């Protein structure tokens, strides 16, 4: 979400002279495109889950399939209105709502950075306090990610992207930057200790147990403050440690990753499908590390290959050649022997 806001700043900055309506047109088109992907993914995953349940395979989607069977009309209305959500199908709805908020956030940033962060921060705190759980049409199932909270991370990314676009001075310099470096390093190191305590569950110690309890008490749905600080600290250290002109950023693997980022929406849709398939692949091998490694490696390879195909236009070229070939066959004169 931070990167989405950063990218939005680069994309929307040129529309500033045209005003709020120009922002809205661009954002609405993007939201409509994301909605199409969301509807297709819901239909695809629910259909596959239904086939798997029919074959006696547990999918964790049974409650959603029961809802479809019990109230098909309600689900049919709920999918495009974002009121029907399931695991892996709750991220794009959040992006759609944030894109609908984006024109106002961009307009606020065009006025001032303080206005953007104040308004967005207040919305985050209000939503987290008064309506953290947004209900769906499925009983006892809420939105996995509250978009009125997560928009704050989008706004922070928007602020930093705007600074990049306008060549603004860094947020901190001199002694203040050194203090910020130390604070972010200590925070990331502490977070690493928390993750280590979770990874090594056999380490039974009062301090380790408290670290584990603290981590699992974090609220992902409403974007817990710890997550905000952790994401920002990690992003800051990455920006400080990795130079824009680093040689390894120009090697082929790094360029492939950048290519995947430039076609983010279809690649994200692909990751949803791969995550769905990978879950059952790993479970079939009792969740072994080898199966997890194979699934992850194959998934990364597929993502990078598809990103390359989409970016270079190879898919359009193939489809164009296929259509031309079919047209030639149907239009060719038939000679009787």
Secondary structure, 3 states (H helix, E strand, C coil): CHHHHHHHHHHHHHHHHHCHHHHHHHHHHHHHHHHHHHHHHHHHHHHHHHHHHHCCCCCCCHHHHHHHHHCHHHHHHHHHCCCCCCCCCCCHHHHHHHHHHHHHHHHHHHHCHHHHHHHHHHHHHHHHHHCCCCECCCCCCECCCCHHHHHHHHHHHHHHHHHHHCCCCCCCCCHHHHHHHHHHHHHHHHHHHHHHHHHCCCCCCHHHHHHHHHHHCCCCCCCCHHHHHHHHHHHHHHHHHCCCCCHHHHCHHHHHHHHHHHCHHHHHHHHHHHHHHHHHHHHHCCCCHHHHHHHHHHHHHHHHHHHHHHHHCHHHHHHHHHHHHHHHHHHCCCCCC
